[in-house]
């Protein structure tokens, strides 16, 4: 896979549940890995709900190398932008060097 197009560093993050002293649960995000990626913004829209604007941007992120275990429970952070994963597609199940295509939504 050509390295020139994969010019962004994507942090792959997973959430963990943490209990405080009172037993209340909160979730924190931790970076599991970093991969070279190509980011392509696909479309954007603004929804007006209850007189509030709810903008979202859909994007496709292509990882240069496959990351096993990546799922919609995880998220990507690229250039201080946070992307919630909607779907993960493997380019080739036989060759891990072929990377992955990830469909995401960015909450703005």
GUDO-142527 format. One record per residue: residue in three letters; residue number from 1; x, y, z of N, C-alpha, C in turn. Coordinates in steps of 0.02 Angstrom, whole numbers, always signed. Example, Ala and Ser with C-alpha at 12.3 -4.5 7.8 and 13.67 -1.06 7.14 Angstrom:
<nodes>
type  seq  n_u  n_v  n_w  ca_u  ca_v  ca_w  c_u  c_v  c_w
ALA  1  +660  -284  +390  +615  -225  +390  +660  -165  +390
SER  2  +642  -112  +354  +684  -53  +357  +645  +2  +394
</nodes>
This chain:
<nodes>
type  seq  n_u  n_v  n_w  ca_u  ca_v  ca_w  c_u  c_v  c_w
UNK  1  +43  -58  +0  +0  +0  +0  +45  +62  +0
UNK  2  +35  +110  -44  +78  +169  -48  +77  +209  +17
UNK  3  +136  +227  +41  +140  +264  +104  +122  +337  +96
UNK  4  +130  +366  +37  +120  +437  +27  +51  +463  +43
UNK  5  -1  +422  +30  -69  +444  +42  -88  +439  +116
UNK  6  -54  +397  +153  -68  +386  +224  -25  +434  +265
UNK  7  -46  +497  +267  -5  +550  +296  -29  +574  +364
UNK  8  -78  +540  +393  -105  +559  +459  -90  +504  +509
UNK  9  -80  +524  +572  -72  +476  +626  -139  +468  +660
UNK  10  -165  +407  +662  -230  +393  +693  -217  +356  +759
UNK  11  -243  +384  +813  -240  +351  +878  -303  +309  +885
UNK  12  -294  +245  +896  -350  +199  +907  -362  +196  +982
UNK  13  -423  +215  +1003  -438  +219  +1074  -496  +173  +1092
UNK  14  -492  +144  +1152  -546  +104  +1179  -567  +133  +1246
UNK  15  -629  +120  +1265  -653  +148  +1329  -647  +96  +1384
UNK  16  -639  +123  +1445  -635  +82  +1505  -682  +111  +1557
UNK  17  -714  +68  +1593  -758  +90  +1647  -718  +95  +1711
UNK  18  -725  +153  +1744  -688  +167  +1805  -739  +184  +1860
UNK  19  -729  +156  +1919  -772  +171  +1976  -737  +220  +2022
UNK  20  -773  +271  +2045  -744  +318  +2092  -755  +292  +2163
UNK  21  -735  +331  +2213  -740  +309  +2283  -812  +297  +2304
UNK  22  -859  +332  +2274  -929  +323  +2290  -962  +266  +2252
UNK  23  -925  +233  +2209  -953  +177  +2171  -986  +198  +2106
UNK  24  -980  +262  +2088  -1010  +286  +2026  -964  +270  +1967
UNK  25  -994  +248  +1913  -955  +229  +1854  -946  +288  +1806
UNK  26  -887  +293  +1778  -875  +341  +1724  -831  +305  +1673
UNK  27  -828  +332  +1613  -790  +300  +1560  -733  +345  +1538
UNK  28  -675  +316  +1529  -617  +352  +1505  -591  +319  +1441
UNK  29  -558  +358  +1400  -530  +332  +1338  -454  +327  +1344
UNK  30  -427  +271  +1320  -355  +260  +1321  -332  +240  +1251
UNK  31  -274  +265  +1231  -247  +248  +1165  -215  +179  +1167
UNK  32  -238  +135  +1123  -212  +67  +1118  -156  +62  +1067
UNK  33  -161  +100  +1013  -111  +96  +959  -115  +158  +916
UNK  34  -63  +169  +877  -61  +223  +827  -45  +191  +760
UNK  35  -81  +214  +708  -71  +187  +641  -70  +245  +591
UNK  36  -33  +236  +536  -35  +284  +482  -102  +275  +446
UNK  37  -133  +332  +428  -200  +329  +399  -209  +383  +346
UNK  38  -260  +371  +305  -282  +421  +256  -353  +440  +275
UNK  39  -366  +505  +281  -431  +530  +302  -466  +563  +243
UNK  40  -528  +542  +230  -568  +572  +177  -636  +592  +206
UNK  41  -650  +657  +209  -716  +679  +230  -765  +665  +174
UNK  42  -822  +636  +191  -871  +616  +141  -927  +666  +132
UNK  43  -960  +683  +187  -1016  +730  +184  -1028  +759  +253
UNK  44  -1065  +812  +254  -1083  +843  +317  -1155  +864  +316
UNK  45  -1184  +871  +375  -1253  +894  +379  -1265  +925  +447
UNK  46  -1315  +965  +451  -1335  +994  +514  -1408  +978  +526
UNK  47  -1422  +947  +581  -1491  +931  +599  -1515  +982  +651
UNK  48  -1574  +1005  +642  -1604  +1052  +689  -1655  +1014  +731
UNK  49  -1637  +1003  +794  -1681  +968  +840  -1690  +1011  +901
UNK  50  -1751  +1023  +919  -1768  +1062  +978  -1730  +1128  +978
UNK  51  -1728  +1160  +921  -1696  +1225  +910  -1622  +1224  +926
UNK  52  -1590  +1167  +919  -1518  +1162  +927  -1488  +1130  +865
UNK  53  -1429  +1152  +846  -1396  +1126  +788  -1354  +1065  +810
UNK  54  -1360  +1010  +773  -1323  +949  +788  -1284  +929  +725
UNK  55  -1224  +959  +715  -1187  +944  +654  -1150  +878  +659
UNK  56  -1148  +842  +603  -1109  +781  +599  -1073  +779  +532
UNK  57  -1016  +747  +531  -976  +740  +470  -959  +667  +463
UNK  58  -975  +638  +405  -956  +569  +393  -888  +568  +359
UNK  59  -849  +518  +374  -781  +513  +347  -764  +439  +336
UNK  60  -716  +429  +292  -688  +363  +281  -614  +368  +298
UNK  61  -591  +324  +343  -521  +321  +363  -494  +255  +338
UNK  62  -438  +257  +303  -405  +197  +280  -340  +189  +319
UNK  63  -336  +135  +357  -275  +120  +394  -226  +83  +349
UNK  64  -164  +102  +353  -113  +70  +312  -102  -3  +333
UNK  65  -105  -15  +398  -96  -83  +425  -159  -103  +463
UNK  66  -176  -165  +459  -235  -191  +493  -224  -190  +569
UNK  67  -277  -173  +606  -276  -176  +679  -329  -226  +701
UNK  68  -308  -283  +727  -354  -335  +748  -395  -313  +808
UNK  69  -459  -329  +808  -502  -313  +864  -536  -245  +859
UNK  70  -524  -208  +806  -555  -142  +798  -630  -151  +787
UNK  71  -671  -113  +824  -743  -120  +820  -777  -52  +831
UNK  72  -843  -50  +820  -880  +13  +833  -879  +36  +906
UNK  73  -856  -6  +951  -849  +15  +1021  -788  +60  +1031
UNK  74  -742  +60  +982  -682  +101  +985  -693  +167  +949
UNK  75  -642  +210  +951  -644  +273  +915  -574  +290  +889
UNK  76  -572  +337  +842  -509  +361  +814  -501  +434  +829
UNK  77  -439  +455  +843  -423  +526  +852  -369  +543  +801
UNK  78  -385  +591  +756  -339  +612  +704  -337  +688  +705
UNK  79  -279  +717  +714  -270  +790  +715  -320  +824  +761
UNK  80  -327  +800  +821  -373  +826  +872  -447  +821  +853
UNK  81  -462  +783  +801  -531  +769  +782  -548  +698  +806
UNK  82  -608  +690  +835  -628  +625  +862  -682  +595  +817
UNK  83  -671  +532  +797  -716  +497  +752  -744  +434  +786
UNK  84  -810  +429  +789  -843  +369  +814  -848  +319  +756
UNK  85  -827  +258  +768  -826  +207  +716  -896  +179  +706
UNK  86  -917  +176  +643  -982  +147  +625  -974  +78  +594
UNK  87  -922  +67  +554  -910  +2  +522  -836  -6  +506
UNK  88  -812  -68  +511  -742  -84  +496  -742  -137  +441
UNK  89  -707  -122  +386  -702  -168  +330  -629  -186  +319
UNK  90  -615  -250  +313  -547  -272  +299  -538  -276  +224
UNK  91  -482  -249  +199  -469  -253  +128  -453  -325  +107
UNK  92  -418  -361  +148  -401  -430  +133  -391  -467  +199
UNK  93  -426  -521  +207  -418  -561  +268  -354  -604  +266
UNK  94  -325  -613  +207  -266  -656  +201  -201  -618  +211
UNK  95  -201  -552  +200  -139  -514  +204  -148  -455  +251
UNK  96  -116  -456  +309  -126  -403  +359  -97  -336  +336
UNK  97  -54  -336  +286  -25  -274  +262  -72  -234  +218
UNK  98  -130  -260  +203  -176  -226  +158  -219  -174  +193
UNK  99  -219  -172  +258  -253  -119  +294  -327  -130  +304
UNK  100  -360  -76  +326  -432  -78  +340  -464  -13  +318
UNK  101  -527  -18  +301  -568  +41  +285  -618  +48  +341
UNK  102  -621  +109  +370  -664  +121  +427  -711  +178  +411
UNK  103  -776  +166  +417  -826  +218  +408  -841  +249  +476
UNK  104  -837  +315  +480  -842  +351  +544  -890  +409  +540
UNK  105  -909  +433  +598  -947  +495  +605  -910  +539  +655
UNK  106  -901  +601  +638  -869  +648  +683  -923  +692  +713
UNK  107  -923  +697  +779  -969  +742  +813  -934  +809  +819
UNK  108  -964  +860  +791  -933  +926  +791  -959  +967  +849
</nodes>
